[in-house]
Amino acid sequence: MKIAFFEIKPEEKEFFSKHLAGEELYFFDETINEVLDTEADYEAVSVFIHSRINDDILSKLPKLRYIQTRSTGYEHLVCEALYRRGVVASNVTGYGGPAVAEFAFSLLLNCTRHTHTAIGRAKEGIFEYRDLKGVELYGKRLGILGLGTIGSQMARIGKGFGMELAVWSRSRRSIVDELGIDFQTDLTEVMKISDVLMIALPLTPSTKGLINRQNIGNLKKDAVIVNVARAQIIEDELYGSVENRLCLDVISDIRYVVRHNIIYTPHMAYYTKEALERIMEISLKNMRAFIDSKPLPNCLKIACGRDYGK
């Protein structure tokens, strides 16, 4: 089977070459949009987040039957176009819990204790710290939006810091009772009571702009927002106007990173040795399932309200 991999890293190339040795494999460092300018007869394609899969690309892949994204988010896939052409798709879920949750607290601690500022000063021989008074996490209330793999890990870490926990999620999980979490069905209430608001939600039509001009006023003035999910969950306008401190691994417009209340990192929360290994393993399982004509473990079921599995 002809399979093309795009945005591929050296370790990924080595891994897939070893485990898919019987297939006809093609590897590209660039995005599919940069590479594909004429028709290609790949039956399966594997991409990452910077490859945009739309009608233009699909028209150049007449034999394509399967596409996988080596990521959890799939907003770079135009699901309507995939559905119309009968192309099945999969993503990678559950790989980033420890990596992303730990990174969220790394951002938070940099914000509450000014660590990045102190380190930068020390490297310049400046050891003044009296303007860097911090606040403790112990005893503060952590509000978590979403209680999936990442949100659950955030809750465990927050509990370890001695924080009080509240969560807003579409489903109640056993961890709620295990950790004594205040489970809320009212987003407004979670926003009102939280000292720290961590976002761990997927981007869907219902979560896009979830934090917006209408409800941002419910937050305490000194509350910290930590977003390691998707930028669009926070309404675009707020990045340039909100006065609450923002700890972000994603942002709608890079111009805003210079704002005094924003700590920003370039979408790297997932980037650990262990998480990357899990991404490769899960991607391989999905690719192998497709090759063997078996159900995809991570089949993207929701695509414009339709079920890929049927």
C-alpha positions as CSV (number, residue, x, y, z in Angstrom):
1,M,0.0,0.0,0.0
2,K,1.3,3.5,-0.9
3,I,1.4,5.6,2.3
4,A,2.7,9.1,2.6
5,F,3.8,10.8,5.8
6,F,4.1,14.6,6.0
7,E,5.7,16.9,8.6
8,I,7.8,13.9,9.7
9,K,10.6,13.9,12.3
10,P,13.7,11.7,12.0
11,E,12.6,9.5,14.9
12,E,9.1,9.1,13.3
13,K,10.6,8.1,10.0
14,E,12.8,5.5,11.6
15,F,9.8,4.2,13.7
16,F,7.3,3.9,10.8
17,S,10.0,2.5,8.4
18,K,10.6,-0.3,10.9
19,H,7.0,-1.2,11.7
20,L,5.5,-0.8,8.3
21,A,8.4,-2.3,6.3
22,G,6.1,-4.2,4.0
23,E,4.4,-1.1,2.7
24,E,5.5,1.5,0.1
25,L,6.3,4.4,2.2
26,Y,7.0,8.1,1.4
27,F,8.3,10.6,3.9
28,F,8.3,14.4,3.7
29,D,9.6,17.0,6.1
30,E,7.2,19.6,4.7
31,T,3.4,19.9,5.0
32,I,1.2,18.2,2.4
33,N,0.3,21.7,1.1
34,E,3.9,22.5,0.4
35,V,4.6,19.1,-1.3
36,L,1.5,18.2,-3.3
37,D,1.2,20.3,-6.5
38,T,0.2,17.4,-8.8
39,E,-1.9,14.2,-8.4
40,A,-0.5,11.4,-6.3
41,D,-1.8,7.9,-5.9
42,Y,-1.4,7.5,-2.1
43,E,-4.0,5.3,-0.5
44,A,-3.3,6.5,3.0
45,V,-1.8,9.8,4.3
46,S,-0.4,10.8,7.7
47,V,-0.2,14.5,8.6
48,F,0.4,16.8,11.6
49,I,-1.2,20.0,12.6
50,H,0.2,22.3,9.9
51,S,-1.1,20.3,6.9
52,R,-4.5,21.6,5.8
53,I,-6.7,18.9,4.3
54,N,-9.3,20.5,2.1
55,D,-11.0,20.0,-1.2
56,D,-8.0,21.2,-3.2
57,I,-5.7,18.7,-1.6
58,L,-8.2,15.9,-1.8
59,S,-8.7,16.5,-5.5
60,K,-5.1,15.6,-6.0
61,L,-5.5,12.3,-4.1
62,P,-8.0,10.3,-6.2
63,K,-7.0,7.0,-4.5
64,L,-7.0,8.2,-0.9
65,R,-9.1,6.1,1.4
66,Y,-7.7,7.0,4.8
67,I,-6.1,10.0,6.5
68,Q,-4.7,10.2,9.9
69,T,-3.5,13.2,11.9
70,R,-0.8,12.6,14.5
71,S,-2.5,15.0,16.9
72,T,-5.6,15.2,19.1
73,G,-6.9,18.3,17.4
74,Y,-8.3,17.9,13.9
75,E,-9.5,21.4,12.9
76,H,-6.9,21.3,10.1
77,L,-9.0,18.6,8.5
78,V,-12.1,19.8,6.6
79,C,-14.4,17.0,7.8
80,E,-17.2,17.9,5.4
81,A,-14.8,17.3,2.4
82,L,-13.7,14.0,3.9
83,Y,-17.2,12.8,4.4
84,R,-18.3,13.7,0.8
85,R,-15.4,11.7,-0.6
86,G,-15.8,8.7,1.7
87,V,-12.4,9.1,3.3
88,V,-12.1,7.7,6.8
89,A,-10.0,9.6,9.3
90,S,-8.4,9.1,12.7
91,N,-6.6,11.3,15.3
92,V,-4.5,10.5,18.4
93,T,-6.2,10.8,21.8
94,G,-5.1,10.1,25.3
95,Y,-1.3,10.6,24.7
96,G,-0.7,13.9,26.3
97,G,-2.2,13.8,29.8
98,P,0.9,14.0,31.9
99,A,2.9,16.1,29.4
100,V,0.2,18.8,28.9
101,A,-1.0,18.9,32.5
102,E,2.5,19.3,33.9
103,F,3.2,22.0,31.4
104,A,0.1,23.9,32.4
105,F,1.4,24.0,36.0
106,S,4.8,25.1,34.7
107,L,3.2,28.1,33.0
108,L,1.1,28.7,36.1
109,L,4.1,28.7,38.5
110,N,6.0,31.0,36.2
111,C,3.1,33.4,36.4
112,T,2.5,33.2,40.2
113,R,6.1,33.2,41.2
114,H,7.7,35.2,38.4
115,T,10.3,32.5,37.8
116,H,11.0,33.4,34.2
117,T,11.7,37.0,35.2
118,A,14.0,36.1,38.1
119,I,16.0,33.7,35.9
120,G,16.4,36.2,33.1
121,R,17.5,38.9,35.6
122,A,20.0,36.6,37.3
123,K,21.7,35.8,33.9
124,E,22.2,39.5,33.5
125,G,23.7,39.8,37.0
126,I,20.6,41.4,38.5
127,F,19.5,39.9,41.8
128,E,16.7,42.2,42.8
129,Y,13.5,40.4,43.6
130,R,11.4,42.7,45.9
131,D,9.1,43.5,43.0
132,L,8.5,39.8,42.3
133,K,6.2,38.9,45.3
134,G,4.3,35.8,44.4
135,V,1.2,34.0,45.6
136,E,0.9,30.4,46.8
137,L,-1.2,27.8,45.1
138,Y,-2.0,26.0,48.3
139,G,-5.6,26.6,49.4
140,K,-6.5,28.3,46.1
141,R,-9.4,27.1,44.1
142,L,-8.5,25.5,40.7
143,G,-11.4,25.4,38.2
144,I,-10.9,23.0,35.4
145,L,-12.9,23.0,32.1
146,G,-13.0,19.5,30.8
147,L,-12.3,16.3,32.6
148,G,-10.7,14.1,30.0
149,T,-7.2,12.7,30.1
150,I,-5.6,16.1,30.5
151,G,-8.2,17.6,32.8
152,S,-8.1,14.6,35.1
153,Q,-4.3,14.8,35.3
154,M,-4.6,18.6,36.1
155,A,-6.9,17.7,38.9
156,R,-4.4,15.2,40.4
157,I,-1.6,17.7,40.2
158,G,-3.7,20.5,41.7
159,K,-4.7,18.2,44.6
160,G,-1.0,17.6,45.2
161,F,-0.5,21.3,45.5
162,G,-3.3,21.5,48.1
163,M,-5.7,23.3,45.9
164,E,-9.5,23.1,46.1
165,L,-10.9,21.6,42.9
166,A,-13.9,22.5,40.9
167,V,-14.7,21.2,37.4
168,W,-17.1,21.9,34.5
169,S,-17.4,18.9,32.2
170,R,-20.1,17.2,30.1
171,S,-19.6,13.9,32.0
172,R,-19.0,13.0,35.6
173,R,-16.1,10.6,36.1
174,S,-15.0,8.5,39.0
175,I,-12.2,10.9,39.7
176,V,-14.8,13.5,40.9
177,D,-15.6,11.3,44.0
178,E,-12.0,10.0,44.3
179,L,-10.6,13.5,44.8
180,G,-13.6,15.2,46.2
181,I,-14.0,17.6,43.3
182,D,-16.8,20.1,43.2
183,F,-18.6,19.0,40.0
184,Q,-20.4,21.9,38.4
185,T,-22.8,22.0,35.5
186,D,-22.9,25.8,35.5
187,L,-19.9,27.3,33.7
188,T,-20.6,30.7,35.2
189,E,-20.3,29.3,38.7
190,V,-16.9,27.8,38.1
191,M,-15.7,31.0,36.6
192,K,-16.9,33.0,39.7
193,I,-15.3,30.8,42.3
194,S,-11.9,30.0,40.6
195,D,-8.6,31.6,41.5
196,V,-7.1,29.6,38.6
197,L,-9.1,28.6,35.5
198,M,-7.4,25.8,33.4
199,I,-8.9,24.9,30.0
200,A,-8.6,21.3,28.9
201,L,-11.4,21.1,26.3
202,P,-11.4,19.9,22.7
203,L,-12.3,22.5,20.1
204,T,-15.9,21.9,18.9
205,P,-18.7,24.1,17.7
206,S,-20.0,24.3,21.3
207,T,-16.6,25.1,22.9
208,K,-15.5,27.7,20.3
209,G,-15.6,31.1,22.0
210,L,-16.7,29.5,25.3
211,I,-14.8,32.2,27.2
212,N,-16.1,35.4,25.8
213,R,-17.0,39.1,26.3
214,Q,-20.3,38.1,27.8
215,N,-19.0,35.9,30.6
216,I,-15.4,37.0,31.2
217,G,-16.6,39.5,33.8
218,N,-17.5,36.5,36.1
219,L,-13.9,35.9,36.8
220,K,-12.2,37.4,39.8
221,K,-10.0,40.3,38.8
222,D,-6.8,38.5,40.0
223,A,-7.8,35.1,38.6
224,V,-5.3,33.4,36.2
225,I,-6.4,31.7,33.0
226,V,-4.3,28.8,31.7
227,N,-5.0,27.6,28.2
228,V,-3.1,24.6,26.9
229,A,-6.1,23.4,24.7
230,R,-7.1,25.5,21.6
231,A,-6.8,29.2,21.2
232,Q,-10.3,29.6,19.7
233,I,-11.9,28.4,23.0
234,I,-11.2,31.9,24.2
235,E,-12.9,34.5,22.0
236,D,-10.2,36.2,19.8
237,E,-10.9,39.7,21.0
238,L,-10.2,38.8,24.6
239,Y,-6.5,38.1,24.0
240,G,-6.0,41.8,23.2
241,S,-8.3,43.3,25.9
242,V,-8.7,41.1,29.0
243,E,-6.7,42.2,32.1
244,N,-6.6,38.9,33.8
245,R,-3.2,37.1,33.7
246,L,-3.1,34.6,30.8
247,C,-0.8,31.6,30.7
248,L,-1.0,30.3,27.1
249,D,0.5,27.6,25.0
250,V,-1.9,28.7,22.2
251,I,-3.0,32.2,21.0
252,S,-5.2,33.6,18.3
253,D,-2.8,36.3,17.2
254,I,0.9,36.3,17.9
255,R,0.9,40.2,18.2
256,Y,-0.6,39.8,21.7
257,V,2.3,38.0,23.2
258,V,3.9,41.3,24.1
259,R,1.1,42.2,26.5
260,H,2.2,42.6,30.1
261,N,-0.3,40.1,31.4
262,I,0.5,37.2,28.9
263,I,3.0,34.4,29.3
264,Y,3.2,32.5,26.0
265,T,4.9,29.4,24.7
266,P,4.7,28.2,21.1
267,H,2.3,25.2,21.3
268,M,4.8,22.9,23.0
269,A,2.9,21.5,26.0
270,Y,2.7,18.1,24.4
271,Y,6.4,18.0,23.5
272,T,8.0,15.3,25.7
273,K,9.9,12.2,24.8
274,E,7.2,10.0,26.4
275,A,4.3,11.8,24.7
276,L,6.0,11.6,21.3
277,E,6.5,7.9,21.7
278,R,2.8,7.5,22.6
279,I,1.8,9.5,19.5
280,M,3.8,7.1,17.2
281,E,2.4,4.0,18.9
282,I,-1.2,5.1,18.6
283,S,-0.7,6.3,15.0
284,L,0.8,3.0,14.1
285,K,-2.1,1.1,15.6
286,N,-4.5,3.2,13.5
287,M,-2.5,2.8,10.3
288,R,-2.1,-1.0,10.9
289,A,-5.9,-1.3,11.5
290,F,-6.6,0.4,8.2
291,I,-4.1,-1.7,6.3
292,D,-5.7,-4.9,7.8
293,S,-9.3,-3.6,7.1
294,K,-10.1,-3.5,10.8
295,P,-12.0,-0.8,12.7
296,L,-9.8,2.2,13.5
297,P,-9.1,2.5,17.3
298,N,-9.3,6.3,17.1
299,C,-11.8,6.7,14.3
300,L,-13.0,10.3,14.0
301,K,-16.7,9.7,14.5
302,I,-17.9,13.3,14.6
303,A,-17.4,15.1,11.4
304,C,-20.0,17.8,10.6
305,G,-22.6,15.8,12.6
306,R,-21.9,12.6,10.8
307,D,-20.5,9.2,12.0
308,Y,-17.4,8.0,10.1
309,G,-17.9,4.6,11.6
310,K,-21.2,3.9,9.7
